[in-house]
Amino acid sequence: MITAAADGSSLGNPGPTGWGWYVDDERWAAGGQRQGTNNIGELSAVLDLLRQSEGVDELLILCDSQYVIKAITQWMPGWKRKGWRKADGKPVLNRELLEELDRLMEARRRAGGVVRFEWVKGHAGHPLNEAADRLANGAAVAYQQGRVPDAGPGFGGVTGAGSSAAASAATGAGAAEAASAATGAGAAGAASARATTGEADLFDGLDFPLDEPVEAEVVRLERSLLTDAVRADAASVAALLHPEWEEIGASGRRWSRDELLAEVAPLPAPVELELLAAHEVSPEALLIVWRSVGDEPALRSSLWVREGGRWRQRFHQGTPER
């Protein structure tokens, strides 16, 4: 049996989108697109994994998205019976990706193969999930910066044809879902995403990541601010900071947005984010409390606000941990 983790990331949701899957250091892949959503990234990761692992007798896919798992294993038959429409009669988003996933799953079954899905909690230290998350987030950052991410070795050196197909399918789906989000559907989905459990008849056809509450996206963005890829480019940092951003650093210095952008650079040593708490100040504001783990540990708090469907950091404070 082969076990792989698949994950997606969208900076802004919608925004630059990446996906990644990971088995081990010799078998992994990543990709994405300039504009998409978390769901597109998550589905694209599984799609590419299925394509590249063709011939594997038994595959276990670890996902931190219940939307992906339920879409593939529970909701698909009902959507197909209704002509790819949800219970409310509206078209299912990401249909191109879902139809291709359905075809690949059926082909695997006909060949006698077994594909199972298992939910894992995101950002909880699971090594495979963390690796896939880093790949997906790194790919999203690459597209944000106008670069093409490293596609990876694939599944044991298999050609990257699956990556191209997944990206091609995602492009059409991305335009549809991004347009829907821009007209308000995305905001409604994000508010509903705070519910993480439920029967299929309650959540049937909803196009948001059921297991990814608002704090998951904010934590993902906060982590990106610690990466060399983002900190090496002031424009990438600026895209994540509110125009009125300010910080009281762990040194006691008060920083303005312009001051930070003039001096921002990769951190001298790697820093990990350990989430301690998340507090919903309002539907459009989230306060996260976290510990920076590295050479100089500190307790930190970050206030993120959402405007126009886009999360940006408004305020940050750090206190050295004694």
C-alpha positions as CSV (number, residue, x, y, z in Angstrom):
1,M,0.0,0.0,0.0
2,I,1.2,3.5,-0.8
3,T,0.2,6.4,1.5
4,A,0.3,9.9,0.2
5,A,-0.9,13.3,1.5
6,A,-2.6,15.8,-0.9
7,D,-3.2,19.5,-0.1
8,G,-4.1,22.8,-1.7
9,S,-3.6,26.4,-0.9
10,S,-5.1,29.7,-2.2
11,L,-3.7,33.0,-1.1
12,G,-6.7,35.2,-0.7
13,N,-9.2,32.4,-1.7
14,P,-9.7,33.3,-4.5
15,G,-6.1,34.2,-5.4
16,P,-2.9,32.6,-6.5
17,T,-3.4,28.8,-6.0
18,G,-1.1,25.9,-5.4
19,W,-1.4,22.2,-4.9
20,G,0.9,19.5,-3.8
21,W,1.1,15.8,-3.0
22,Y,3.8,13.9,-1.1
23,V,4.7,10.3,-0.6
24,D,8.4,10.7,0.3
25,D,11.4,12.8,-0.8
26,E,11.6,10.8,-4.0
27,R,7.9,10.9,-4.9
28,W,6.2,14.3,-4.8
29,A,4.7,16.9,-7.1
30,A,3.4,20.4,-7.0
31,G,1.6,22.8,-9.4
32,G,-1.0,25.5,-9.4
33,Q,-2.4,28.5,-11.3
34,R,-2.5,32.3,-11.0
35,Q,-6.1,32.4,-9.8
36,G,-8.2,29.8,-8.0
37,T,-9.6,28.7,-4.7
38,N,-8.7,26.3,-1.9
39,N,-11.1,23.8,-3.3
40,I,-9.6,23.9,-6.7
41,G,-6.1,23.4,-5.2
42,E,-7.3,20.5,-3.0
43,L,-9.1,18.7,-5.9
44,S,-6.2,19.3,-8.3
45,A,-3.7,17.7,-5.9
46,V,-5.8,14.5,-5.7
47,L,-6.4,14.5,-9.5
48,D,-2.7,14.7,-10.2
49,L,-1.9,12.0,-7.6
50,L,-4.4,9.6,-9.2
51,R,-3.0,10.2,-12.7
52,Q,0.6,9.8,-11.7
53,S,0.0,6.7,-9.5
54,E,-1.8,4.7,-12.1
55,G,-1.1,1.0,-11.7
56,V,-0.7,1.2,-7.9
57,D,-2.9,-1.6,-6.4
58,E,-3.7,0.1,-3.1
59,L,-3.5,3.9,-2.5
60,L,-4.4,5.7,0.8
61,I,-4.8,9.4,0.3
62,L,-4.6,11.7,3.4
63,C,-6.5,14.9,3.1
64,D,-7.3,17.7,5.5
65,S,-10.3,18.7,3.4
66,Q,-13.6,17.0,4.2
67,Y,-15.0,18.7,1.1
68,V,-12.7,16.7,-1.2
69,I,-13.3,13.4,0.6
70,K,-17.1,13.8,0.7
71,A,-17.3,15.1,-2.8
72,I,-15.5,12.0,-4.2
73,T,-16.8,9.3,-1.8
74,Q,-20.4,10.5,-1.0
75,W,-21.8,13.4,-3.0
76,M,-20.7,12.5,-6.5
77,P,-23.5,9.9,-7.3
78,G,-26.2,12.4,-6.3
79,W,-24.6,15.2,-8.3
80,K,-24.4,13.0,-11.4
81,R,-28.1,11.9,-11.1
82,K,-29.1,15.5,-10.9
83,G,-27.1,16.5,-14.0
84,W,-24.2,17.9,-11.9
85,R,-26.5,20.2,-9.9
86,K,-26.8,20.6,-6.2
87,A,-29.8,20.0,-4.0
88,D,-30.8,23.7,-4.5
89,G,-30.7,23.3,-8.3
90,K,-27.5,25.4,-8.8
91,P,-24.7,24.0,-10.9
92,V,-21.9,22.2,-9.0
93,L,-18.7,24.2,-9.0
94,N,-15.5,22.7,-10.2
95,R,-17.4,20.3,-12.4
96,E,-14.5,19.7,-14.8
97,L,-12.2,18.6,-12.0
98,L,-14.9,16.4,-10.4
99,E,-15.8,14.7,-13.6
100,E,-12.2,13.8,-14.3
101,L,-11.8,12.6,-10.7
102,D,-14.9,10.4,-11.1
103,R,-13.5,8.9,-14.3
104,L,-10.1,8.1,-12.7
105,M,-11.7,6.6,-9.7
106,E,-14.0,4.4,-11.9
107,A,-11.0,3.3,-14.0
108,R,-9.1,2.4,-10.9
109,R,-12.0,0.3,-9.7
110,R,-12.3,-1.5,-13.0
111,A,-8.6,-2.3,-12.9
112,G,-9.1,-3.9,-9.5
113,G,-7.3,-1.1,-7.6
114,V,-8.3,0.3,-4.3
115,V,-8.2,4.0,-3.4
116,R,-9.1,5.0,0.1
117,F,-9.3,8.4,1.7
118,E,-8.5,9.4,5.3
119,W,-9.1,12.8,6.9
120,V,-6.2,14.2,8.9
121,K,-6.3,17.5,10.9
122,G,-4.4,20.2,9.1
123,H,-1.5,22.0,10.7
124,A,-1.4,19.4,13.5
125,G,2.1,18.1,12.9
126,H,1.3,15.1,10.7
127,P,4.5,14.8,8.7
128,L,3.0,13.8,5.3
129,N,0.3,16.5,5.6
130,E,2.8,19.1,6.6
131,A,5.0,18.2,3.6
132,A,2.0,18.5,1.2
133,D,0.9,21.8,2.8
134,R,4.4,23.2,2.3
135,L,4.4,22.1,-1.4
136,A,0.9,23.6,-2.0
137,N,1.7,26.9,-0.2
138,G,5.1,27.2,-1.9
139,A,3.4,26.7,-5.3
140,A,0.8,29.4,-4.5
141,V,3.5,31.8,-3.5
142,A,5.4,31.1,-6.7
143,Y,2.4,32.0,-8.8
144,Q,1.8,35.1,-6.6
145,Q,5.4,36.1,-7.5
146,G,4.9,35.4,-11.2
147,R,7.1,32.2,-11.1
148,V,6.4,28.6,-12.1
149,P,6.8,26.3,-9.1
150,D,9.1,23.2,-9.2
151,A,6.9,20.4,-10.5
152,G,8.8,17.8,-8.5
153,P,10.0,14.3,-9.5
154,G,6.4,12.9,-9.7
155,F,5.6,9.4,-8.8
156,G,8.9,7.5,-9.1
157,G,10.0,9.5,-12.1
158,V,6.7,9.2,-14.0
159,T,6.2,11.9,-16.6
160,G,4.5,15.1,-15.5
161,A,1.6,14.7,-18.0
162,G,-0.8,14.4,-15.1
163,S,0.3,17.7,-13.8
164,S,-0.4,19.4,-17.1
165,A,-3.8,17.8,-17.3
166,A,-4.7,18.8,-13.8
167,A,-3.6,22.4,-14.4
168,S,-5.6,22.5,-17.7
169,A,-8.7,21.2,-16.0
170,A,-8.3,23.5,-13.1
171,T,-8.0,26.6,-15.3
172,G,-11.6,26.4,-16.5
173,A,-12.9,25.5,-13.1
174,G,-10.9,28.3,-11.5
175,A,-12.4,31.0,-13.6
176,A,-15.9,29.8,-12.8
177,E,-15.4,29.5,-9.0
178,A,-13.4,32.7,-8.8
179,A,-16.2,34.6,-10.6
180,S,-18.7,33.1,-8.2
181,A,-16.7,34.1,-5.2
182,A,-16.3,37.7,-6.5
183,T,-20.0,38.1,-6.7
184,G,-20.5,37.1,-3.1
185,A,-20.8,33.3,-3.2
186,G,-17.3,33.0,-1.8
187,A,-18.1,35.2,1.3
188,A,-21.2,33.1,2.0
189,G,-19.2,29.9,1.7
190,A,-16.5,31.2,4.0
191,A,-19.1,32.0,6.7
192,S,-20.7,28.6,6.4
193,A,-17.3,26.9,6.5
194,R,-17.2,27.3,10.3
195,A,-19.4,24.2,10.5
196,T,-17.1,21.1,10.3
197,T,-19.5,18.2,10.6
198,G,-22.9,17.2,9.2
199,E,-24.8,14.7,7.2
200,A,-24.6,14.6,3.4
201,D,-28.2,15.9,3.0
202,L,-27.3,19.0,5.0
203,F,-24.1,19.8,3.3
204,D,-24.8,18.2,-0.1
205,G,-23.1,20.1,-2.9
206,L,-21.7,23.0,-0.8
207,D,-18.5,24.3,-2.5
208,F,-16.4,25.2,0.5
209,P,-13.9,23.3,2.6
210,L,-16.0,22.0,5.5
211,D,-13.0,21.2,7.7
212,E,-11.2,24.5,7.0
213,P,-12.7,27.2,9.3
214,V,-11.6,30.7,8.8
215,E,-8.6,30.3,11.2
216,A,-7.1,27.6,8.9
217,E,-6.8,30.1,6.0
218,V,-5.4,32.8,8.3
219,V,-2.9,30.5,9.9
220,R,-1.8,29.4,6.4
221,L,-1.2,33.1,5.4
222,E,0.6,33.8,8.7
223,R,2.9,30.9,8.0
224,S,3.6,32.2,4.6
225,L,5.0,35.4,6.1
226,L,7.7,33.3,7.8
227,T,8.9,31.8,4.6
228,D,12.0,32.9,2.7
229,A,10.1,32.9,-0.6
230,V,7.7,35.6,0.7
231,R,10.1,37.6,2.8
232,A,12.6,37.8,-0.1
233,D,10.1,39.8,-2.1
234,A,8.6,43.0,-0.5
235,A,5.7,43.0,-3.0
236,S,4.6,39.5,-1.7
237,V,4.7,40.8,1.9
238,A,2.9,43.9,1.0
239,A,0.1,41.9,-0.6
240,L,-0.5,40.3,2.8
241,L,-0.5,43.5,4.9
242,H,-3.3,45.9,5.4
243,P,-2.6,49.5,4.2
244,E,-2.8,50.7,7.9
245,W,-0.7,47.8,9.2
246,E,1.5,48.3,12.2
247,E,3.5,46.1,14.6
248,I,5.0,46.2,18.0
249,G,7.9,43.8,17.7
250,A,9.4,41.5,20.2
251,S,12.3,44.0,20.5
252,G,9.8,46.7,21.6
253,R,10.1,48.6,18.4
254,R,7.0,50.0,16.7
255,W,7.0,49.4,13.0
256,S,4.9,51.0,10.3
257,R,4.1,49.2,7.1
258,D,6.5,51.3,5.0
259,E,9.3,50.7,7.5
260,L,8.9,47.0,7.5
261,L,8.7,46.8,3.7
262,A,11.9,48.8,3.4
263,E,13.8,46.3,5.6
264,V,12.0,42.9,5.2
265,A,14.2,40.0,4.4
266,P,14.4,36.2,5.0
267,L,14.7,35.3,8.6
268,P,18.2,34.5,9.8
269,A,17.0,31.1,11.0
270,P,13.9,29.0,10.4
271,V,10.9,29.8,12.6
272,E,7.9,27.6,13.1
273,L,4.4,28.7,14.0
274,E,2.7,27.0,16.9
275,L,-0.9,28.0,17.1
276,L,-2.2,28.6,20.7
277,A,-5.6,30.1,20.1
278,A,-7.9,31.7,17.6
279,H,-10.6,34.3,18.5
280,E,-13.3,35.5,16.1
281,V,-13.5,39.2,16.8
282,S,-16.2,39.6,14.1
283,P,-17.1,37.7,10.9
284,E,-14.5,39.8,9.2
285,A,-11.8,39.9,11.8
286,L,-9.8,37.1,13.5
287,L,-7.2,37.3,16.2
288,I,-4.7,34.4,16.4
289,V,-2.3,33.9,19.3
290,W,0.8,31.8,18.5
291,R,4.3,31.0,19.5
292,S,7.2,31.5,17.2
293,V,9.5,28.5,17.7
294,G,13.2,29.1,16.8
295,D,16.4,30.6,18.1
296,E,14.5,33.3,19.9
297,P,11.0,32.0,20.9
298,A,8.3,34.6,21.4
299,L,4.6,34.8,22.1
300,R,2.8,36.6,19.3
301,S,-0.6,37.8,18.4
302,S,-1.8,38.8,14.9
303,L,-5.1,40.5,13.9
304,W,-6.3,39.7,10.4
305,V,-9.2,41.4,8.7
306,R,-11.1,40.5,5.6
307,E,-12.0,43.1,3.0
308,G,-13.4,42.3,-0.4
309,G,-13.0,38.6,0.4
310,R,-9.3,39.0,1.0
311,W,-7.6,38.4,4.4
312,R,-4.7,40.8,5.3
313,Q,-2.8,41.3,8.6
314,R,-3.8,44.5,10.3
315,F,-1.7,44.4,13.5
316,H,1.0,42.2,15.0
317,Q,2.7,42.1,18.4
318,G,5.5,40.0,19.7
319,T,6.7,39.4,23.3
320,P,9.9,37.5,24.1
321,E,9.1,34.2,26.0
322,R,11.1,33.8,29.2
